[in-house]
Amino acid sequence: MKPTYLLFATFALLVSCKEKPATDASTSTPPAAEASTALQAVLAAAPKGEPQSIVNAKATAKPGEEITITGRIMGSSSPFVSGRAAFILGDPGVLTACSDNPGDECETPWDNCCDSKEDKKRGTVTVQIVDADGRVLKEPLEDVGGIRKLATLTVTGKVAEGSTADLLILNATAIRTEK
């Protein structure tokens, strides 16, 4: 099995764990005012400490540890998990959005199609917002509070249990959109 497929399959498994099937198949992005209290709290909180790159965080972070990272929403053609408060954050020191390459007319510059699979694996982290029971919130994040493809974010959170240097999952406690 290819490492990229394994990475996304593992992520999908983690996201779907302990979840009940959605009763409404039509999921639209709620305005920030309609976001859940848990989501609003994460978007209102200020990240703590000096942010580190994703590559550095992956090399040293351990499950249960609180870290602050910075990156851009990129690394996949679909960096947001549909109907869930989860996305992929990429390290701009490792990954280059196609739109940052002069003359590149790519329609999906956040997919980093010019970067190798190894760089995508090395330079991405999964960020999710979980409820008090540790379940990923069942609400989409895209376009909420400035969170959109290629947005630069600073995120503080706890490294999720089961995370490794290859697959780092961060349970966000604070997210700030950078200008």
C-alpha positions in Angstrom: 0.0 0.0 0.0 1.4 3.4 -0.9 2.3 5.7 2.1 0.0 8.5 1.1 -3.0 6.2 0.9 -2.1 4.7 4.3 -1.8 8.2 5.7 -5.3 9.3 4.5 -6.9 5.9 5.4 -5.5 6.1 8.9 -6.8 9.7 9.2 -10.3 8.6 7.9 -10.4 5.8 10.4 -9.5 8.1 13.3 -12.1 10.7 12.3 -14.8 8.1 11.9 -14.1 6.3 15.2 -16.9 6.5 17.7 -19.0 8.5 15.3 -22.7 7.9 14.7 -23.8 8.2 11.1 -25.0 11.7 10.1 -28.8 11.9 9.8 -28.7 14.8 7.3 -26.8 14.1 4.1 -26.9 17.8 3.1 -24.2 19.6 5.1 -23.5 23.2 4.5 -20.9 25.4 6.1 -22.5 27.3 9.0 -21.7 31.0 9.5 -19.4 31.6 12.5 -22.4 32.9 14.4 -24.0 29.4 14.1 -20.9 27.5 15.0 -21.1 25.3 18.1 -19.8 26.6 21.4 -16.9 24.2 21.2 -15.8 25.5 17.8 -16.4 29.1 18.8 -14.2 28.6 21.9 -11.3 27.3 19.8 -11.6 30.1 17.2 -11.7 32.7 20.0 -8.8 31.4 22.0 -5.3 32.8 21.4 -2.5 30.4 20.5 0.2 30.0 23.2 3.9 30.4 22.8 6.1 30.7 19.8 4.9 28.6 16.9 7.2 26.0 15.4 7.3 24.6 11.9 5.3 21.4 11.2 8.5 19.5 10.3 10.1 20.4 13.7 7.0 19.6 15.6 6.7 16.2 14.0 10.3 15.4 14.9 9.8 16.0 18.6 6.1 16.0 19.6 4.7 13.3 21.8 1.1 12.3 22.5 -0.5 14.4 25.2 2.0 17.3 24.7 0.7 20.8 24.0 2.4 22.4 20.9 1.9 25.5 18.7 2.5 25.2 15.0 2.1 27.4 12.0 1.3 26.4 8.4 -1.1 26.7 5.4 -4.2 24.7 4.7 -2.8 22.5 1.9 -1.3 19.2 1.1 -4.3 17.5 -0.5 -6.8 18.2 -3.2 -9.4 18.0 -0.4 -7.7 19.4 2.7 -11.0 19.6 4.7 -12.8 16.5 6.0 -16.3 16.8 4.7 -18.8 17.6 7.5 -16.2 17.5 10.2 -14.0 20.0 12.1 -10.8 18.7 10.6 -8.2 19.7 8.0 -4.7 19.2 6.8 -2.1 21.9 7.6 1.0 22.0 5.4 4.5 23.3 6.2 5.3 26.1 3.7 9.0 25.5 4.3 8.6 22.0 2.7 5.5 22.4 0.5 4.9 25.0 -2.2 1.3 25.8 -3.3 1.1 25.7 -7.1 -0.1 29.3 -7.1 3.3 30.3 -5.6 5.1 29.0 -8.7 5.4 31.7 -11.4 3.2 30.9 -14.4 1.5 28.0 -12.8 -2.2 28.0 -13.7 -3.2 25.1 -11.5 -6.9 25.1 -10.6 -6.3 23.4 -7.2 -3.0 25.0 -6.0 -3.5 23.7 -2.4 -3.0 20.1 -3.6 0.8 20.7 -3.9 0.9 18.5 -7.0 4.5 19.6 -7.7 5.7 18.3 -4.4 6.7 14.7 -3.8 4.6 12.3 -1.8 7.5 12.0 0.7 7.5 15.8 1.2 3.7 15.8 1.6 4.0 13.1 4.3 6.9 14.9 6.0 5.3 18.4 5.8 1.7 17.9 6.9 -0.3 17.5 10.1 -3.9 16.7 10.6 -5.7 19.4 12.8 -9.0 18.5 14.3 -11.4 20.1 16.9 -12.8 17.6 19.3 -15.6 17.6 21.9 -15.3 16.8 25.6 -15.5 13.1 24.7 -12.6 13.4 22.2 -14.8 13.0 19.1 -14.2 15.2 16.1 -17.0 17.9 15.9 -19.6 17.1 13.3 -19.5 20.5 11.6 -17.5 21.7 8.7 -14.7 24.3 9.2 -14.1 25.5 5.7 -14.9 29.3 5.4 -15.6 29.6 9.1 -13.6 32.3 10.8 -11.3 32.8 7.8 -10.3 29.1 7.6 -10.1 28.3 3.9 -7.7 26.6 1.5 -4.3 28.2 1.5 -5.0 30.2 4.6 -2.0 30.6 7.0 -2.9 29.5 10.5 -1.3 29.3 13.9 -2.7 26.5 15.9 -2.2 25.4 19.6 -3.4 22.0 20.6 -2.6 18.7 22.2 -1.0 15.9 20.2 -3.6 13.2 19.9 -3.0 9.7 21.3 -1.7 7.4 18.6 0.2 10.2 16.8 3.6 9.4 15.4 6.3 11.3 13.6 4.8 10.1 10.3 1.2 10.9 11.2 0.8 13.8 13.6 -2.7 14.6 14.7 -3.3 17.8 16.7 -6.5 18.3 18.8 -6.7 22.1 18.4 -7.5 24.3 21.4 -6.8 27.6 19.7 -6.7 28.6 16.0 -5.7 32.1 14.7 -5.9 33.0 11.0 -2.8 35.0 10.0 -3.0 37.9 7.6 
